[in-house]
Every structure is written in structure tokens, then in C-alpha cells.
Amino acid sequence: MKLSAVLLAALAGSAAAFAPAPKAAFSRVALFEEAEAAEEAPEEAPEEVAAAPVAAPVSACMSREAVLSSPNTIEFGKMWDPLGLAELGSDETIAWFRHSEVKHGRIAMAAFVGWWAVAAGLRLPGELAFGTDFASLPSKGLEAWDAVPGWGKAQMLLFVGLIEFHDELFHSRRGTHYMKGGTPGKNMVPGLYDPLGLSKGKSEEQLARGRDVEIKNGRLAMIGVAGLYAAATIPGSVPLQPDC
């Protein structure tokens, strides 16, 4: 009995929450009289009200000009941007573009070095997985990837996903997010980037030059990995490229 009473009270409360608010009573006669009075009343000039100026929202993000000024990509008198990507979106969009570019450049540099090391015959000691030695991996990049067990590939993707998740998390909790005034491309996962602390003690000018060099090398690595993949999947697509 008590349970039934509680359920009825809960239903009544939820129904009251969705019930429309009571409206003021009115009649058609009253509305007609008000409309006639409004038509007969002389028009009055509206009073001038000094509206307070509304301040435009100020973005804390690094400006588009500051992001695009480094590294210098002025070619033939203008910035190299044939697709017009630098004109898309707001300052936050450009900061996100730069942060993504830096991260993809780092991945491409690691991928290019790994592809080259496998093709050069370099192998780690021990086993990649149970029953699969590193020494047994093929020398061609895509064939070496295919030789990695499925769970091994899943672990790599999971590790990369955790890095991405914590990078965004620490950007908001341990520093300033790159879309809210922070530096695009700065890695916030402790110990992952520069674990030896080689960047400590460097001046701001040295750090800025290092960022420019990294972006340029990352762009070149992305082109290099794309060339290796094209040569491996489409024979003859890359001139003078040996079998890889």
C-alpha cells in the first residue's frame, strides 16, 4: 500500500512538471476593446534609449596571423596554400589545424624511420609475439606490418588512442589548451616527448626555431611516407624508388 502511494505521488509530480503554465484569463471583448483603443490613440515618438555598447567577445586563442607566421612559407611572394585552407574557419580552427599538423608530422617521422629500419635489415632482439621473432619479419614495410598479429596491432592503436586522450585531457588540466591561448603542437603527456629533457634551458628563440624545424621535417616526412606507400602498392608510381 505504501509502495502504491509512493508511485502515485511520483507520477503526479512528474505530470505536474510537464503541465503547461497557467495562462491569464482573457475574453474576446477585452481584446477587441484594447485593439480599438490602440488604433485611436495618437502615435507617440519612441523615446531614445541610450543602449550600452555590447563588447564583442574576445578570443583567447592565438591569432591566425601568429600561427601562420611560423614557419615562413612565403613562396613566390605569397604563402603556399593552393587549397586555401588557411582561410577556413576562425582562429581556433587554424590553431586546431596546426596542432593536427604537428602531431601527424611526428607520426610520419616515426613511420618513415621505422619503414627505413625494417628495409635496412635492422631488427630488435627477442620476439614480437609468441612464436614470432623480430628477425623473422620481412624487409618490406607493408609485409612487415601484415606479419604483426592482430592483437599486436590492436595494442598499438589502443596506445595511440590513450596518448591522444591524455594529451587533450592534460591540455585542459595542466596547462592552457591550444585553442584557448596555448601553443599548438605542444605535447602535454608527461615523459612522452623529450624524456631526456633536452629542451630545458633553451631560450625562447631556440625553442621557436626547434618548432619550425620540426614542422618542416614533419611535412617532408608526410610526403616521404606517402611516397613509400604509393611505391609499395602501385609499382612504378614513384620514379627511381627501389622496391620497398
N, C-alpha and C positions, 0 to 999 in steps of 0.2 A: 504493500500500500504506500509506504514511504517512497519506494522507488518510482511508483507511478506518479506521485505528486511532484517529485523532482523532475521527471521527464516532462510533465505538463508545464512546469514553471520554465524550464529551459526552452521549450518550444514557444511559449508565449513571449519570452524575452527576445528570442531570435526573430519572431514575427514582428515584434514592435520595432526592432532595429531596421527592418526593411519597409516599414509602413511609411507612406508619404507624410510629409509635414503638414499640419493643418493649415488651410488657407483662410484668409479673412473673408467674412461673408459679404456679398455684394448683390445688387439687383440690377436688372437691365435699365430700370427707370433712373437709378442713380447714375449709371454710366452715361445715359443719354443726356441728362441734365448737365453733367460735367463737361461733355463734349460741346454742348451749346454755349456754355459759359466761356469755354476756351476760345471759341470762334468769335464771340462778341467782344472779348477783352482786347484792348489796343496792344499792338506789338510793342514790346519794350526792347531797347538796345541791350544786348548782353553786356554784362559788366566785364570789364577787362580784369582778368586774374593773372597776376604775375606768377607764372609757373616756374618753379625752381628748376634750373638746368639739371638734366639727368646725365650723370657721368657715365661715359662709355666704359664697359668692363675692361680692365687692364689685364692682359695675359702675362703670366709669369714665365712663359715658355721662352727659350732662346729664339731670337728673331730669325726669320727666313734668311735675311741677308747675312747674319752671323754664321749660320750653319753652312751656307753655300760659299762663303768667302774662303773656306779652308777645307781641303787643299785647293790651290789655284788651278782651275780647269778652263781658263780662258784660252781658247784656240781660235785663230783667225779673227781676233777682235771681239769674240763673244764666247759665252760659256757653252761648253759642249753639252747640249741637251736636245738631241734631234727629236725626241718624242714629247718634249715639253712637260716632263714630269715635275720639274721644279715649279711649275705654275699651278699645280693642283693643290687644292685644299688650303688649310690655314698654316700658321707657324707650327702648330702641334703636328700636322701631317708631315711637314718637312723634317721635323725632329724625329718622328717615327721612321721615316724613310732612311735617315742617316743611321739611326740605331740598328735598323734591319740590315743595312748595307755593311756596317762594320761586323756584325755577327756572321753574316753569310760569307764575308771575306775571310774571317778567321776559320770557318769550317772549310772553305775552299782551299786555304793554305794547308791545313792539316790533311785534307783529302789528297791534294797533289803530292805532298811529301810521302804519304802512305802508298799511293799508287807507284811513285818512283821507287820507293824502297823495295816493294814486292817485285817490281820488274827488274831491279838490280840484283836480286837474289838474296837480299838481307832477310833474315828470319830470327824471331825470338826463340830462345830455348824453351823446351818443355812442350806441353800440349795446349792446343787451343780449346779442345773439348775432350771428353773421354774417348779415347781411341783415335783422335785426330791430332797429329803433331803439327806444329807450326812449319816444320821442314817439309811436310807433305803438300803444302799449299802450292797451287800453280803460280807461275810467274806473271800471268796476265791479270790485270786488275779485276775485271768483272768475273772471271773464272775463280779468282781467289775469294771474292765475295760470295759467290754461289757455293763454295766449299764450306762456308761458315754455317753451322747448324742453325735451325730456325730459332731455338731458344737463345742462342748467342746473339742473333740479330735483334730479337725482342729486348734483350738486356741493354744493347746499345741504344736502341730507340727510347727505352724507359729512362736510361741515364741522361740522355739529351733532354727529354721532357722534364725531368726533375731540375736540371740546370736552368732551363727556360722558366719554369715556375718560380724557383727561388730567386732568380735574377729579378723578375718583376716584383716579387714579394719584398726583397731587401731594398729595392729602389724606393719603395714607399715607406719602409720602416726604418732603414738605416741611413738614409740619405735623401736627396731630392730627386724625384722622378725626372727622367729626361724630357717628359712632356710638360713639366711644371717648373722648369728652370735649371734642371740638372744637365750634365754633359752627355749628349747622345753617344752611345758606344761604350760607355764606362761599365765594366763588369763589376757586379756587386756581390758575387758569390765568394765568400772568404776562401783564400788559398787556391782558387781555381786558376786565376790569371796572375801571372808574375809571382809564383810561390816563393821565389828566391829574393823577392824584394829589390829587384834591380832598379826599379823606378824611384825608389826612395832617395831623397837627397837631390833629385834633379830639379832644375829651375823650371819655371812655367814655360819659358821659351823652348827648353829641351823637351818637355813633355808635349808641347804643341807640335814640334817637329816630328816627334815619335808618332803622334796620332796621324799626321799627314802621311808619313811613310807607310804606316800600317794600312791606311785606306787605299793607297796606290798599289801596294803589294797585294792586298786582298782583291782589288779589281782585276789585276793581272792573273791572280790565281783562279778566279772565277772563269776567266777566258780560257786558261790552261786546262782546267778540269773539263770544261765543255768541249774543248778540242780533243782531249783524251777519250771522252765518252763517245764523241762522234766518230773518231777513228776506230774505236773498238766495235761499234755497232754498224757503221756504214763504211765498208772498205773503200779506200781511195778518196774519202771526203776531205781529208786533211793532207795537203801536199807535203812531201818529204817526211811524213810521220812514219816511223817504223812500226811494226806490228806490236800492239800493246794490249 
